[in-house]
Amino acid sequence: MKKIKFALVGCGRISRKHAETLTTHLKDKAELIAVSDPQGDRAEKVGKEYGVPYYKSYDDMLFEHPEVDVVNILSESGNHAKHTIDIVRKYKKHIVTEKPMALTLEDADNMIKACDESGVKLFVVKQNRYNLPVMKLRKALVNGDFGKLVMGTVRVRWCRPQRYYDQDEWRGTWAMDGGVFTNQASHHVDLLEWMLGEPVSVFAKSRTALADIETEDTGVAVITFKNGAIGVVEATTATRPKDLEGSLSILGEKGSVVIEGFAVNKMKTWNFENQSEEEQKEILTNNNENPNNVYGFGHIRYLDNVCDSLLHNTKALVDGLEGRKSLELINAIYESIETGKEVFLRFQPKKCKLGRK
């Protein structure tokens, strides 16, 4: 079977998750060809660790390796759009971009347009959608098991001490990163929107509690959805002394589900009025995972879907348009924080600082 050939742009914290997934878990259908990072020592370290060529420039890498099918954009959040558009226009490669796909809606739209014009696919990493309990919850929603949806809540209570932000000068900046809503909680905002549907409005507040950064490390948002449900996002990187949880709960007229763990990986509550206790106990038992970090196991399933989409020309679970949805909601959260008002979607950001230099 043909293998999909990957190259990595950016060799920071997340790169090893991608490299390990491609070289170990998906080696029957994927191949890691090369890696690059402007910080040559980072590229060298990852390249040597996984036995592939390494480069300081992605232009040099792609010139030397025209056989590459997919480029994974793992650079700073503020560079995702720039790198994607440049690579797509020059080299016509498919793109996998880590979250968030961009910081501004204009950049996201330009990424989607560039990929469409070049005839390549754009995949946005939302790996938590592939967690076993999350997939079970999604199936129940699609089947209508909840009846009328009432409320959904996500909580991100993680620990990011000052040394985390001091690792790279771009962390915690408006121009290149954003705060807890954009970075750590972006997956959870995506999950809430995936479960509850189209958002109508949001009201949010935030503060910088413990970290010495430009952006927020703590915030809350209340979201009203088109179907009448209310959503709540509680997010902080000021939990001490270690990560506490990344959780999701959905409440409806016929049932309630709570997924906990620090990576939305543990089914804690599964209660539906039309199911026996025995059925519910079996679901609780069979839909738990125990990852050793907040990334969980979703990258394996996500990149497997990328391979299948390219091998069989099928639709991706999270393409550019799907990835843009949660980015628009995050921009609206920041607009509300800056204006002190409820923000109605669709909207044109005016006060939102995200992605602004």
C-alpha positions as CSV (number, residue, x, y, z in Angstrom):
1,M,0.0,0.0,0.0
2,K,1.2,3.5,-0.8
3,K,2.5,5.4,2.2
4,I,1.7,9.1,2.8
5,K,5.0,11.0,3.2
6,F,5.1,13.7,5.8
7,A,7.5,16.5,6.7
8,L,7.4,18.7,9.9
9,V,7.8,22.5,10.0
10,G,8.6,23.4,13.6
11,C,10.4,21.1,16.1
12,G,9.0,22.5,19.4
13,R,7.1,20.8,22.2
14,I,4.4,19.2,20.0
15,S,6.7,17.9,17.2
16,R,7.6,14.7,19.1
17,K,3.9,13.7,19.3
18,H,3.6,14.0,15.5
19,A,7.0,12.3,14.9
20,E,6.3,9.4,17.3
21,T,2.8,8.9,15.8
22,L,4.1,8.8,12.2
23,T,7.1,6.6,12.8
24,T,5.6,4.2,15.3
25,H,1.8,4.0,15.4
26,L,1.2,4.7,11.7
27,K,4.3,3.3,10.1
28,D,2.2,1.0,7.8
29,K,0.6,3.9,6.0
30,A,2.7,6.9,6.9
31,E,6.4,7.9,6.6
32,L,8.3,10.8,8.2
33,I,10.6,12.1,5.5
34,A,12.3,15.2,7.1
35,V,11.9,18.0,9.8
36,S,12.8,21.6,9.9
37,D,13.1,24.5,12.4
38,P,14.8,27.9,12.1
39,Q,16.5,27.0,15.4
40,G,18.8,24.4,13.9
41,D,19.6,22.7,17.2
42,R,15.9,21.8,17.7
43,A,15.7,20.4,14.1
44,E,18.9,18.4,14.7
45,K,17.6,17.0,18.0
46,V,14.3,15.8,16.5
47,G,15.8,14.7,13.2
48,K,18.5,12.5,15.0
49,E,15.9,11.1,17.5
50,Y,13.7,9.9,14.7
51,G,16.4,9.1,12.1
52,V,15.4,11.6,9.4
53,P,17.2,14.5,7.7
54,Y,16.8,17.9,9.4
55,Y,17.0,21.5,8.1
56,K,16.9,25.1,9.3
57,S,14.8,26.1,6.3
58,Y,11.6,24.5,5.1
59,D,12.4,25.7,1.6
60,D,15.6,23.7,1.7
61,M,13.8,20.7,3.1
62,L,11.1,20.7,0.4
63,F,13.6,21.4,-2.4
64,E,15.6,18.4,-1.3
65,H,12.5,16.2,-0.7
66,P,9.9,16.9,-3.5
67,E,8.3,13.5,-2.7
68,V,6.7,14.9,0.5
69,D,2.9,14.7,0.3
70,V,1.9,16.5,3.5
71,V,3.6,19.2,5.6
72,N,2.6,19.5,9.3
73,I,2.7,23.1,10.5
74,L,3.9,23.0,14.1
75,S,5.4,26.4,14.3
76,E,4.3,29.3,16.5
77,S,0.5,29.9,16.3
78,G,1.0,33.3,14.8
79,N,3.0,31.8,11.9
80,H,0.6,29.0,11.0
81,A,-1.1,31.1,8.3
82,K,2.1,32.5,6.8
83,H,3.8,29.2,6.6
84,T,0.7,27.4,5.3
85,I,0.1,29.9,2.5
86,D,3.7,30.1,1.5
87,I,4.2,26.3,1.3
88,V,0.9,25.7,-0.5
89,R,1.6,28.3,-3.2
90,K,5.2,27.3,-3.8
91,Y,5.0,23.5,-3.4
92,K,1.3,22.4,-3.7
93,K,1.5,20.2,-0.6
94,H,-1.3,19.1,1.6
95,I,-1.3,20.8,5.1
96,V,-1.9,19.6,8.6
97,T,-1.8,22.5,11.0
98,E,-1.8,22.4,14.8
99,K,-4.3,24.4,16.7
100,P,-5.3,27.1,16.4
101,M,-5.2,27.1,12.6
102,A,-4.6,30.9,12.8
103,L,-5.1,33.8,15.1
104,T,-7.2,36.1,13.0
105,L,-10.3,35.2,10.8
106,E,-8.7,36.9,7.9
107,D,-5.7,34.6,8.1
108,A,-7.9,31.6,8.4
109,D,-9.9,32.6,5.3
110,N,-6.7,33.2,3.4
111,M,-5.4,29.7,4.3
112,I,-8.6,28.1,3.1
113,K,-8.6,30.1,-0.1
114,A,-4.9,29.3,-0.8
115,C,-5.5,25.5,-0.3
116,D,-8.6,25.6,-2.5
117,E,-6.8,27.4,-5.3
118,S,-3.9,25.0,-5.2
119,G,-6.1,21.9,-5.1
120,V,-4.7,20.6,-1.8
121,K,-6.4,19.6,1.5
122,L,-6.2,21.5,4.7
123,F,-6.4,19.5,8.0
124,V,-6.8,21.3,11.4
125,V,-5.7,19.2,14.4
126,K,-8.5,18.7,16.9
127,Q,-7.4,15.4,18.3
128,N,-9.7,15.4,21.3
129,R,-12.6,14.6,19.0
130,Y,-11.1,11.1,18.7
131,N,-11.1,10.4,22.4
132,L,-13.2,7.2,23.1
133,P,-15.6,8.9,25.5
134,V,-15.9,12.0,23.3
135,M,-16.8,9.8,20.2
136,K,-19.4,7.9,22.3
137,L,-20.9,11.2,23.5
138,R,-21.0,12.6,19.9
139,K,-22.8,9.5,18.7
140,A,-25.5,9.9,21.5
141,L,-26.0,13.5,20.4
142,V,-26.3,12.6,16.7
143,N,-28.8,9.9,17.6
144,G,-30.9,12.4,19.6
145,D,-30.5,10.5,22.9
146,F,-30.4,13.8,24.9
147,G,-33.6,15.2,23.6
148,K,-33.6,19.0,24.1
149,L,-30.2,20.2,25.0
150,V,-30.0,22.3,28.2
151,M,-26.4,23.1,29.0
152,G,-22.8,22.2,28.2
153,T,-19.6,23.0,30.2
154,V,-15.9,22.6,29.6
155,R,-13.3,23.1,32.3
156,V,-9.6,23.5,31.6
157,R,-7.7,23.6,34.9
158,W,-4.1,23.1,33.9
159,C,-0.7,24.2,35.4
160,R,1.6,26.4,33.2
161,P,4.2,28.0,35.5
162,Q,6.3,31.0,34.5
163,R,9.1,28.8,33.2
164,Y,6.7,27.4,30.5
165,Y,6.1,30.9,29.1
166,D,9.8,31.8,29.4
167,Q,10.8,28.8,27.2
168,D,10.0,30.9,24.0
169,E,9.6,34.7,23.7
170,W,6.4,34.2,21.6
171,R,4.5,32.4,24.3
172,G,1.7,34.5,26.0
173,T,1.9,37.3,23.4
174,W,-1.0,38.7,21.4
175,A,0.8,38.7,18.1
176,M,2.0,35.1,18.1
177,D,0.1,33.0,20.7
178,G,-2.9,34.4,22.6
179,G,-3.8,33.3,26.1
180,V,-5.5,30.2,27.7
181,F,-8.6,30.6,25.5
182,T,-6.5,30.4,22.3
183,N,-3.9,27.9,23.3
184,Q,-4.8,25.4,26.0
185,A,-8.6,25.7,25.8
186,S,-9.0,25.9,22.0
187,H,-9.6,22.1,21.8
188,H,-12.3,22.4,24.5
189,V,-14.0,25.3,22.9
190,D,-14.1,23.2,19.7
191,L,-15.6,20.2,21.6
192,L,-18.3,22.4,23.2
193,E,-19.3,23.9,19.8
194,W,-19.2,20.4,18.1
195,M,-21.6,19.1,20.7
196,L,-24.0,22.1,21.1
197,G,-24.0,23.4,17.5
198,E,-24.0,27.0,16.2
199,P,-23.3,29.7,18.8
200,V,-25.3,32.9,18.7
201,S,-23.6,35.1,21.3
202,V,-20.9,35.1,24.0
203,F,-20.1,37.1,27.1
204,A,-16.6,36.7,28.6
205,K,-14.2,37.9,31.3
206,S,-10.6,37.2,31.9
207,R,-7.6,38.1,34.0
208,T,-3.8,37.5,34.2
209,A,-3.7,35.8,37.6
210,L,-0.2,34.3,38.1
211,A,1.8,34.5,34.9
212,D,3.9,37.5,33.7
213,I,2.5,37.5,30.1
214,E,0.6,39.9,27.8
215,T,-2.4,37.7,27.5
216,E,-4.8,36.1,30.0
217,D,-4.1,32.9,32.0
218,T,-7.6,32.7,33.4
219,G,-11.0,33.3,32.0
220,V,-14.7,32.4,31.8
221,A,-17.2,32.6,28.9
222,V,-20.9,32.1,28.7
223,I,-22.2,31.1,25.3
224,T,-25.8,31.1,24.0
225,F,-26.4,28.5,21.2
226,K,-29.0,28.6,18.4
227,N,-30.9,25.6,19.9
228,G,-31.3,27.5,23.2
229,A,-28.6,25.6,25.1
230,I,-26.2,27.6,27.3
231,G,-22.5,26.8,27.3
232,V,-19.9,27.7,29.9
233,V,-16.1,27.7,29.3
234,E,-13.9,27.9,32.4
235,A,-10.2,28.0,31.5
236,T,-7.0,28.6,33.4
237,T,-3.3,27.7,33.4
238,A,-3.0,29.1,36.9
239,T,-3.9,25.8,38.6
240,R,-1.2,24.8,41.1
241,P,0.9,22.8,41.7
242,K,0.0,20.5,38.7
243,D,-2.7,19.8,36.0
244,L,-6.1,19.1,37.5
245,E,-8.6,18.4,34.7
246,G,-9.8,18.9,31.1
247,S,-13.4,18.1,31.2
248,L,-16.7,18.2,29.3
249,S,-20.3,17.8,30.4
250,I,-23.5,17.8,28.4
251,L,-27.0,18.0,30.0
252,G,-30.2,17.3,28.1
253,E,-33.9,16.6,29.0
254,K,-33.3,12.8,28.7
255,G,-29.8,12.4,29.9
256,S,-26.5,13.7,31.3
257,V,-22.9,12.9,30.4
258,V,-19.7,14.0,32.1
259,I,-16.2,13.3,30.7
260,E,-13.3,14.1,33.0
261,G,-9.6,13.2,33.3
262,F,-6.9,15.8,32.5
263,A,-7.3,15.2,28.7
264,V,-11.1,14.7,28.3
265,N,-10.4,11.0,28.5
266,K,-12.4,9.5,31.3
267,M,-16.2,8.8,31.2
268,K,-17.4,9.7,34.7
269,T,-21.1,9.9,34.2
270,W,-23.4,8.3,31.6
271,N,-27.1,8.6,32.7
272,F,-30.0,8.2,30.3
273,E,-33.6,7.5,31.2
274,N,-34.1,4.8,28.6
275,Q,-31.0,2.8,29.5
276,S,-30.6,0.2,32.3
277,E,-28.0,0.5,35.0
278,E,-26.2,-2.5,33.5
279,E,-26.0,-0.8,30.1
280,Q,-24.7,2.5,31.6
281,K,-22.1,0.6,33.7
282,E,-20.8,-1.1,30.6
283,I,-20.5,2.2,28.7
284,L,-18.6,3.7,31.7
285,T,-16.2,0.8,31.7
286,N,-15.5,0.6,28.0
287,N,-15.0,4.3,27.3
288,N,-12.0,5.3,29.4
289,E,-8.4,6.0,28.5
290,N,-5.4,6.7,30.6
291,P,-2.9,8.9,28.7
292,N,0.3,10.0,30.4
293,N,0.0,13.7,29.4
294,V,-2.6,16.3,28.3
295,Y,-2.2,15.4,24.6
296,G,-3.9,12.0,25.1
297,F,-4.1,9.4,22.3
298,G,-6.1,11.5,19.8
299,H,-3.1,12.4,17.5
300,I,-2.8,8.8,16.4
301,R,-6.5,8.6,15.4
302,Y,-6.4,12.1,13.9
303,L,-3.3,11.5,11.7
304,D,-4.7,8.1,10.7
305,N,-7.8,10.0,9.4
306,V,-5.5,12.3,7.5
307,C,-3.8,9.3,5.8
308,D,-7.2,7.6,5.0
309,S,-8.6,10.9,3.6
310,L,-5.6,11.2,1.2
311,L,-5.4,7.5,0.3
312,H,-9.1,7.2,-0.4
313,N,-10.0,10.8,-1.2
314,T,-12.6,11.1,1.6
315,K,-13.6,14.1,3.6
316,A,-11.6,15.0,6.7
317,L,-13.2,15.2,10.1
318,V,-11.8,18.7,10.6
319,D,-11.0,20.6,7.5
320,G,-10.3,24.4,7.2
321,L,-13.9,25.4,7.3
322,E,-14.6,23.2,10.4
323,G,-11.4,24.5,12.1
324,R,-12.5,28.1,11.5
325,K,-15.7,27.7,13.5
326,S,-14.0,27.6,16.9
327,L,-11.5,30.3,15.9
328,E,-14.4,32.6,15.2
329,L,-15.9,31.8,18.6
330,I,-12.5,32.4,20.3
331,N,-12.2,35.8,18.5
332,A,-15.7,36.7,19.8
333,I,-14.6,35.7,23.3
334,Y,-11.8,38.2,23.1
335,E,-14.0,40.9,21.6
336,S,-16.3,40.5,24.5
337,I,-13.4,40.7,27.0
338,E,-12.2,44.0,25.4
339,T,-15.6,45.6,25.0
340,G,-17.2,44.3,28.2
341,K,-20.3,43.5,26.2
342,E,-22.1,40.5,24.8
343,V,-20.9,39.8,21.3
344,F,-23.2,38.3,18.6
345,L,-21.9,36.1,15.9
346,R,-21.3,36.5,13.0
347,F,-19.2,39.6,13.7
348,Q,-16.3,41.6,12.5
349,P,-13.5,41.8,15.1
350,K,-12.7,45.4,16.1
351,K,-11.3,45.3,19.6
352,C,-10.0,41.7,19.7
353,K,-6.2,41.8,20.2
354,L,-5.5,38.3,19.0
355,G,-3.0,38.2,16.1
356,R,-2.4,41.9,16.2
357,K,1.1,43.2,16.2
